[in-house]
Amino acid sequence: MSIALFLKNNLRNIPPNIGQHINKLPFSLRPGIGPIYKKRKMEISQIERRDKRAFVFERVQNLVNYAYSNVFFYKDYYDSCGYNPQMLRTFDDILDIPIINKSILKKYDINQRSSKCKSKYLVNTGGSSGTPFSLYIEPSSMGHEWAHMHTIWEKVGYKPSELKIVFGGRSDVKNLIEYDVIRNQFAIDIYADYKLICNELKTLTKKYSIKYLHGYPSSIYDFAIFCEKFDPELQNILRKSLKGAMLGSEYPHKLYREKIESVFGIKTISWYGHTERAILAYEDNIKFQYKPFITYGYSESIRNVQMEDELIATSYYNFASPLIRYNTEDIIDEPIVVNGILESFQILKGRSGEFVKDLSNKDVNLTALIFGRHHELFNWSNFIQIRQINVGEIEINYVADNVSEIEASQMFDMKNLNFKVSFRKQKEPIKTLSGKINLLIK
């Protein structure tokens, strides 16, 4: 077991008063991850002065050669496609490498698409979207990951020594709120009653100054709504201490984001990434426009037969289960490519499948349907979610105290919609197994 994993598994019981002192130690000096963290931070700071095409080519070529020689899947699949790594001689030759996707990979056992490197651990992705996928990750990736994540969070002033509250999908949080010394954060049980959570937080804030919120945008939005309506005391405490919010794992819909910023008086930052760790992109100066870290992996925009731009990603450093020209199955908009390098993009349609089919079998994007129209229902309801009953038939689920289903139907803008629509009142939003609040109920 690596030092990093050992520390992760054995420092769970350290209290926050001691943990804060431990977290004053710079990540570049921490056991197990320090050297890689320091190297990646240096690459990030220097990349704009380097030859990006040469940087990408060196890493992709190294990975392709390794995968072809050490991973059964790549030898078998490349041979079936008539591709040989010897054909990869220049940066432009990357376009000839066969593209893969989750469906292709799942035809092979995980051991067939992984190398025999000893130091690796299993991760799973996609379970909440209905298409689970497993792969191995190398523990050494922790330093690589932290270097890039900290670079993103620093845009709202984040320092690892500062405490944050995390609204994630953990179902094993003890006693409503649990301290995590490795990440220097308090994990919230998002499945618990917010009244109980807020009482605990008010006690906690008397001892510690919380500087950041971090986690699912929908959950932080839900928390912000509760504070504003039912606990202005905690809202005022957090307004005085908070410096920002880091919104991850979900698309940060504008309505959610604006409410979080206004309730707590803070700035927010979001990023785009996957459990597969093949791509990581962040907001630089423009909200909802994401800039891929070229130091993290190689990202491409490829036009498909439907004339949509698909996001393709290659992970440089995971030799346990390599992902080379992996189709993320996300559709992007306004890709900006300079000299063959994808500089930025916007998310158009994610692989989470947040769209519904109308009576003509046309896909309708839920972000546009819910947030792109003026629904008076939002004046009375905190959440609106949609369930597809049949093709052309949808059910609007909403959370509101004093709005009947008939009244809700009169407050929902259905102009030019080709759907049969019904309404269902809920006491609380419907969450996935991982605790997310998706627009689409499956």
C-alpha positions as CSV (number, residue, x, y, z in Angstrom):
1,M,0.0,0.0,0.0
2,S,1.3,3.5,-0.9
3,I,2.0,6.1,1.9
4,A,-0.8,8.2,0.5
5,L,-3.4,5.5,0.8
6,F,-2.1,4.5,4.2
7,L,-2.6,8.0,5.5
8,K,-6.0,8.2,3.9
9,N,-7.1,5.1,5.7
10,N,-5.6,5.7,9.1
11,L,-6.0,9.4,10.0
12,R,-9.8,9.5,10.1
13,N,-10.1,10.0,13.9
14,I,-7.9,13.1,14.2
15,P,-10.0,16.1,15.6
16,P,-10.2,19.4,13.7
17,N,-8.2,21.4,16.2
18,I,-5.2,19.1,15.5
19,G,-6.1,18.6,11.9
20,Q,-5.8,22.4,11.2
21,H,-2.2,22.4,12.4
22,I,-1.4,19.3,10.3
23,N,-2.9,21.0,7.2
24,K,-0.5,23.9,7.5
25,L,2.1,21.5,6.0
26,P,2.4,22.4,2.3
27,F,1.2,19.6,0.0
28,S,4.5,19.8,-1.8
29,L,6.1,18.4,1.4
30,R,3.5,15.8,2.3
31,P,4.5,12.1,2.4
32,G,3.5,10.1,-0.7
33,I,2.1,12.9,-2.8
34,G,4.6,15.8,-2.3
35,P,7.0,15.2,-5.2
36,I,4.3,14.6,-7.9
37,Y,2.2,17.5,-6.5
38,K,5.2,19.9,-6.7
39,K,6.1,18.7,-10.2
40,R,2.5,19.2,-11.5
41,K,2.2,22.6,-10.0
42,M,5.4,23.7,-11.7
43,E,4.1,22.3,-15.0
44,I,0.8,24.2,-14.6
45,S,2.6,27.5,-13.9
46,Q,5.0,27.0,-16.9
47,I,2.8,25.5,-19.6
48,E,1.9,28.7,-21.3
49,R,5.6,29.2,-22.0
50,R,6.2,25.7,-23.4
51,D,5.5,24.1,-26.8
52,K,2.1,22.6,-26.1
53,R,2.0,20.4,-29.1
54,A,5.3,18.8,-28.1
55,F,4.2,18.5,-24.5
56,V,1.0,16.6,-25.6
57,F,2.7,14.4,-28.2
58,E,5.4,13.2,-25.8
59,R,2.9,12.0,-23.3
60,V,0.4,10.5,-25.7
61,Q,3.0,8.6,-27.6
62,N,4.4,7.2,-24.3
63,L,1.0,6.1,-23.2
64,V,0.0,4.5,-26.5
65,N,3.2,2.5,-26.7
66,Y,2.8,1.4,-23.1
67,A,-0.9,0.4,-23.6
68,Y,-0.2,-1.5,-26.8
69,S,2.5,-3.5,-25.1
70,N,0.9,-4.1,-21.7
71,V,-2.9,-4.0,-22.0
72,F,-4.7,-6.8,-23.8
73,F,-7.6,-4.5,-24.9
74,Y,-5.4,-2.0,-26.8
75,K,-3.4,-4.7,-28.6
76,D,-6.6,-6.5,-29.6
77,Y,-8.6,-3.4,-30.5
78,Y,-5.9,-1.5,-32.3
79,D,-5.0,-4.6,-34.3
80,S,-8.7,-5.1,-35.3
81,C,-8.7,-1.4,-36.5
82,G,-5.5,-1.9,-38.4
83,Y,-3.7,0.6,-36.2
84,N,-0.1,0.3,-35.1
85,P,1.6,2.7,-32.6
86,Q,4.5,3.0,-35.0
87,M,2.1,5.2,-37.1
88,L,2.3,7.8,-34.3
89,R,5.2,10.0,-35.4
90,T,3.9,13.6,-35.0
91,F,1.3,15.5,-33.1
92,D,-1.0,15.5,-36.1
93,D,-0.9,11.7,-36.1
94,I,-2.9,11.6,-32.9
95,L,-6.0,12.0,-35.0
96,D,-5.4,8.5,-36.5
97,I,-5.6,6.8,-33.1
98,P,-8.9,4.9,-32.9
99,I,-11.4,6.5,-30.6
100,I,-12.9,4.4,-27.9
101,N,-16.0,4.7,-25.7
102,K,-17.6,3.1,-22.6
103,S,-19.6,0.6,-24.7
104,I,-16.4,-0.6,-26.5
105,L,-14.5,-0.9,-23.2
106,K,-17.3,-2.8,-21.4
107,K,-17.1,-5.6,-24.0
108,Y,-13.8,-6.5,-22.3
109,D,-13.2,-7.7,-18.7
110,I,-11.6,-5.0,-16.5
111,N,-8.4,-7.0,-16.3
112,Q,-8.3,-7.2,-20.1
113,R,-8.4,-3.4,-20.3
114,S,-5.9,-2.9,-17.4
115,S,-2.2,-3.4,-17.0
116,K,-0.6,-5.6,-14.4
117,C,0.9,-2.8,-12.3
118,K,0.7,-3.8,-8.7
119,S,-0.2,-0.4,-7.1
120,K,-3.8,0.3,-8.1
121,Y,-7.2,0.6,-6.7
122,L,-10.7,0.2,-8.1
123,V,-13.1,3.1,-8.8
124,N,-16.6,3.1,-10.2
125,T,-18.4,5.7,-12.3
126,G,-21.8,6.2,-13.9
127,G,-23.9,4.2,-11.4
128,S,-26.4,6.9,-10.9
129,S,-26.9,7.4,-14.7
130,G,-27.6,3.7,-15.2
131,T,-24.4,2.8,-17.1
132,P,-21.8,1.7,-14.4
133,F,-18.2,1.4,-15.4
134,S,-15.2,0.3,-13.4
135,L,-11.5,1.0,-13.8
136,Y,-8.3,1.0,-11.8
137,I,-6.5,4.2,-10.7
138,E,-2.9,4.5,-9.5
139,P,-2.4,5.9,-6.0
140,S,0.3,8.2,-7.4
141,S,-2.5,10.1,-9.2
142,M,-3.4,11.7,-5.8
143,G,-0.6,14.3,-6.1
144,H,-1.5,14.9,-9.7
145,E,-5.2,15.4,-8.9
146,W,-4.6,17.7,-5.9
147,A,-2.2,20.0,-7.8
148,H,-4.8,20.7,-10.4
149,M,-7.8,20.9,-8.1
150,H,-6.0,23.4,-5.8
151,T,-5.1,25.5,-8.8
152,I,-8.9,25.8,-9.6
153,W,-9.9,26.5,-6.0
154,E,-7.2,29.1,-5.6
155,K,-9.3,31.3,-8.0
156,V,-11.6,31.9,-5.0
157,G,-8.7,32.3,-2.6
158,Y,-8.6,28.8,-1.3
159,K,-5.8,27.5,1.0
160,P,-5.5,23.9,2.1
161,S,-5.1,25.1,5.7
162,E,-8.6,26.7,5.7
163,L,-11.7,24.7,6.7
164,K,-14.6,23.9,4.3
165,I,-18.0,22.3,4.5
166,V,-18.6,19.6,2.0
167,F,-22.0,18.6,0.6
168,G,-21.3,15.3,-1.2
169,G,-22.8,11.9,-1.6
170,R,-21.3,10.1,1.4
171,S,-23.8,7.9,3.1
172,D,-21.5,6.9,6.0
173,V,-21.2,10.3,7.7
174,K,-21.2,9.9,11.4
175,N,-23.3,12.1,13.7
176,L,-24.5,14.5,11.0
177,I,-21.1,16.1,10.5
178,E,-17.7,14.4,10.3
179,Y,-14.3,15.9,10.1
180,D,-11.8,14.6,7.4
181,V,-8.2,15.6,8.2
182,I,-6.8,14.6,4.8
183,R,-9.0,17.1,3.1
184,N,-9.4,19.4,6.1
185,Q,-13.1,19.5,5.7
186,F,-16.4,18.8,7.5
187,A,-18.5,16.3,5.5
188,I,-22.3,16.9,5.8
189,D,-24.9,14.1,5.9
190,I,-27.0,15.5,3.1
191,Y,-29.6,12.9,3.7
192,A,-30.3,14.2,7.2
193,D,-32.8,16.9,8.3
194,Y,-31.4,20.3,7.6
195,K,-32.7,21.6,10.9
196,L,-30.5,19.1,12.8
197,I,-27.6,19.9,10.4
198,C,-27.9,23.7,11.0
199,N,-28.0,23.3,14.8
200,E,-24.8,21.3,14.7
201,L,-23.2,23.8,12.4
202,K,-24.0,26.7,14.7
203,T,-22.2,24.8,17.5
204,L,-19.3,24.1,15.2
205,T,-18.9,27.7,14.0
206,K,-18.4,28.8,17.6
207,K,-15.1,26.8,17.6
208,Y,-14.0,27.0,14.0
209,S,-14.1,29.6,11.2
210,I,-15.6,28.0,8.0
211,K,-14.2,29.6,4.9
212,Y,-15.7,27.6,2.0
213,L,-18.6,25.5,0.8
214,H,-17.8,22.6,-1.5
215,G,-19.9,19.9,-3.3
216,Y,-23.0,19.3,-5.3
217,P,-24.4,22.7,-6.5
218,S,-28.0,21.3,-6.0
219,S,-27.3,20.3,-2.4
220,I,-25.6,23.6,-1.6
221,Y,-28.5,25.5,-3.2
222,D,-30.9,23.4,-1.1
223,F,-28.9,24.3,2.0
224,A,-28.9,28.0,1.0
225,I,-32.7,28.0,0.6
226,F,-33.1,26.4,4.1
227,C,-30.8,29.0,5.7
228,E,-32.5,31.9,4.0
229,K,-36.0,30.7,5.0
230,F,-35.6,29.0,8.3
231,D,-32.2,29.8,9.9
232,P,-31.1,33.5,9.2
233,E,-28.8,33.2,12.3
234,L,-26.6,30.6,10.6
235,Q,-26.9,32.5,7.3
236,N,-25.4,35.6,8.9
237,I,-22.7,33.6,10.6
238,L,-21.6,32.1,7.3
239,R,-21.9,35.3,5.4
240,K,-19.3,36.8,7.8
241,S,-16.8,33.8,7.5
242,L,-17.3,32.4,4.0
243,K,-14.9,33.4,1.2
244,G,-16.3,31.2,-1.7
245,A,-17.9,28.0,-2.9
246,M,-16.5,25.3,-5.1
247,L,-19.2,23.7,-7.2
248,G,-18.4,20.2,-8.5
249,S,-19.8,16.9,-9.7
250,E,-22.9,18.5,-11.3
251,Y,-23.5,21.2,-13.8
252,P,-23.9,24.5,-11.7
253,H,-27.2,25.7,-13.2
254,K,-27.4,29.5,-13.2
255,L,-30.4,29.7,-10.8
256,Y,-28.7,27.4,-8.2
257,R,-25.5,29.4,-8.5
258,E,-27.0,32.8,-8.2
259,K,-28.9,31.8,-5.1
260,I,-25.8,30.4,-3.4
261,E,-23.9,33.6,-4.2
262,S,-26.6,35.9,-3.0
263,V,-27.6,34.1,0.2
264,F,-24.0,33.8,1.4
265,G,-22.4,36.9,-0.4
266,I,-19.6,34.9,-2.0
267,K,-18.0,34.0,-5.3
268,T,-18.3,30.6,-6.8
269,I,-16.1,28.5,-9.1
270,S,-17.0,25.4,-11.0
271,W,-15.1,22.8,-13.0
272,Y,-15.7,19.9,-15.4
273,G,-14.2,16.4,-14.8
274,H,-15.0,12.7,-14.5
275,T,-14.2,9.8,-12.2
276,E,-12.2,8.4,-15.1
277,R,-9.8,11.3,-14.7
278,A,-9.1,11.7,-18.3
279,I,-10.0,15.4,-18.4
280,L,-10.2,18.3,-16.0
281,A,-11.4,21.8,-17.1
282,Y,-12.0,24.9,-15.1
283,E,-13.6,28.3,-15.4
284,D,-11.0,31.0,-16.0
285,N,-12.6,34.4,-16.4
286,I,-16.0,33.5,-17.8
287,K,-18.7,31.5,-16.0
288,F,-19.7,28.3,-17.7
289,Q,-16.8,28.4,-20.2
290,Y,-14.3,25.7,-19.3
291,K,-10.6,25.6,-20.1
292,P,-9.0,22.1,-20.1
293,F,-5.8,21.6,-18.2
294,I,-3.3,20.5,-20.9
295,T,-1.1,19.3,-18.0
296,Y,-3.8,16.9,-16.8
297,G,-4.7,15.2,-20.1
298,Y,-5.3,15.8,-23.8
299,S,-8.7,17.0,-24.8
300,E,-10.2,17.2,-28.3
301,S,-13.4,18.3,-29.9
302,I,-14.5,15.9,-32.7
303,R,-17.6,16.5,-34.9
304,N,-19.9,13.5,-35.1
305,V,-22.3,12.4,-37.8
306,Q,-25.1,14.4,-36.2
307,M,-22.8,17.5,-36.6
308,E,-22.4,17.8,-32.9
309,D,-19.1,18.4,-31.1
310,E,-18.1,15.5,-28.9
311,L,-15.5,15.8,-26.1
312,I,-12.7,13.3,-26.4
313,A,-10.1,12.8,-23.6
314,T,-6.8,11.1,-23.0
315,S,-5.4,10.6,-19.5
316,Y,-1.6,10.9,-19.5
317,Y,-0.8,9.3,-16.2
318,N,-3.1,6.4,-15.4
319,F,-1.2,3.4,-16.6
320,A,-3.4,1.0,-14.6
321,S,-6.4,1.4,-16.8
322,P,-5.3,3.7,-19.7
323,L,-7.9,5.8,-21.5
324,I,-6.7,6.9,-24.9
325,R,-8.9,9.1,-27.1
326,Y,-11.9,8.2,-24.8
327,N,-15.3,9.6,-26.0
328,T,-16.8,11.1,-22.8
329,E,-20.2,11.1,-24.6
330,D,-20.6,14.7,-23.7
331,I,-21.7,17.2,-26.3
332,I,-19.9,20.6,-26.1
333,D,-20.6,24.0,-27.6
334,E,-18.4,26.8,-28.9
335,P,-15.1,24.8,-28.8
336,I,-12.1,27.1,-29.3
337,V,-9.2,25.3,-30.9
338,V,-5.8,27.0,-31.4
339,N,-3.0,25.1,-33.3
340,G,-4.7,21.8,-32.6
341,I,-5.2,22.4,-28.9
342,L,-8.7,22.7,-27.4
343,E,-8.5,25.9,-25.4
344,S,-12.1,26.2,-24.1
345,F,-15.6,24.9,-24.5
346,Q,-19.1,25.1,-23.0
347,I,-21.2,22.1,-22.0
348,L,-24.2,21.6,-24.3
349,K,-25.6,18.2,-23.4
350,G,-24.0,15.9,-20.8
351,R,-23.8,12.2,-20.7
352,S,-26.1,12.3,-17.7
353,G,-28.9,12.2,-20.2
354,E,-30.8,15.3,-19.0
355,F,-33.2,15.6,-21.9
356,V,-36.7,14.3,-22.6
357,K,-38.4,13.3,-25.9
358,D,-41.5,15.2,-27.1
359,L,-44.4,13.8,-29.1
360,S,-42.4,14.1,-32.3
361,N,-39.6,12.1,-30.7
362,K,-37.4,15.2,-30.6
363,D,-34.8,15.6,-27.7
364,V,-35.6,18.6,-25.5
365,N,-32.8,19.7,-23.2
366,L,-33.9,20.0,-19.6
367,T,-31.7,22.9,-18.8
368,A,-33.4,24.9,-21.5
369,L,-36.9,23.6,-20.5
370,I,-36.5,24.3,-16.8
371,F,-34.2,27.3,-16.6
372,G,-34.5,28.8,-20.1
373,R,-38.1,29.8,-19.6
374,H,-39.9,32.1,-17.1
375,H,-41.8,29.7,-14.9
376,E,-43.8,31.5,-12.2
377,L,-43.7,28.2,-10.3
378,F,-40.1,29.1,-9.3
379,N,-41.4,32.0,-7.3
380,W,-43.1,29.4,-5.0
381,S,-41.0,26.2,-5.5
382,N,-37.4,25.6,-4.7
383,F,-37.0,22.6,-7.0
384,I,-38.5,21.5,-10.3
385,Q,-37.6,18.0,-11.7
386,I,-39.0,16.1,-14.6
387,R,-39.8,12.5,-15.2
388,Q,-40.3,11.0,-18.6
389,I,-43.4,8.8,-18.4
390,N,-43.6,7.9,-22.1
391,V,-42.3,9.4,-25.3
392,G,-44.1,12.8,-25.4
393,E,-45.4,12.5,-21.9
394,I,-43.7,14.1,-18.9
395,E,-44.4,14.6,-15.2
396,I,-43.3,17.8,-13.5
397,N,-42.3,17.2,-9.9
398,Y,-42.0,20.3,-7.7
399,V,-41.4,21.1,-4.1
400,A,-43.7,23.8,-2.7
401,D,-45.6,24.2,0.6
402,N,-48.8,26.0,-0.6
403,V,-49.2,25.2,-4.3
404,S,-51.6,22.6,-5.5
405,E,-51.0,20.5,-8.6
406,I,-53.7,22.5,-10.5
407,E,-52.1,25.8,-9.5
408,A,-48.6,24.5,-10.4
409,S,-49.9,23.7,-13.9
410,Q,-51.0,27.3,-14.3
411,M,-47.5,28.5,-13.2
412,F,-45.5,26.5,-15.6
413,D,-44.7,28.0,-19.0
414,M,-45.8,25.4,-21.6
415,K,-45.9,27.6,-24.7
416,N,-44.8,25.8,-27.8
417,L,-44.1,22.6,-25.9
418,N,-45.1,19.4,-27.7
419,F,-45.8,17.3,-24.5
420,K,-48.6,15.8,-22.5
421,V,-47.8,17.3,-19.1
422,S,-48.9,16.2,-15.6
423,F,-47.8,17.6,-12.2
424,R,-46.8,16.0,-8.9
425,K,-46.2,17.7,-5.6
426,Q,-43.3,16.4,-3.5
427,K,-42.2,17.1,0.1
428,E,-38.5,17.2,-1.0
429,P,-36.5,16.8,-4.2
430,I,-35.8,13.3,-5.4
431,K,-32.1,12.4,-5.0
432,T,-30.0,9.8,-6.7
433,L,-28.2,7.0,-4.7
434,S,-25.2,9.3,-4.5
435,G,-27.3,12.2,-3.2
436,K,-27.4,14.3,-6.3
437,I,-30.6,16.2,-7.3
438,N,-30.8,15.8,-11.1
439,L,-33.2,17.6,-13.3
440,L,-34.2,14.3,-14.8
441,I,-35.8,11.7,-12.5
442,K,-35.0,8.2,-13.6
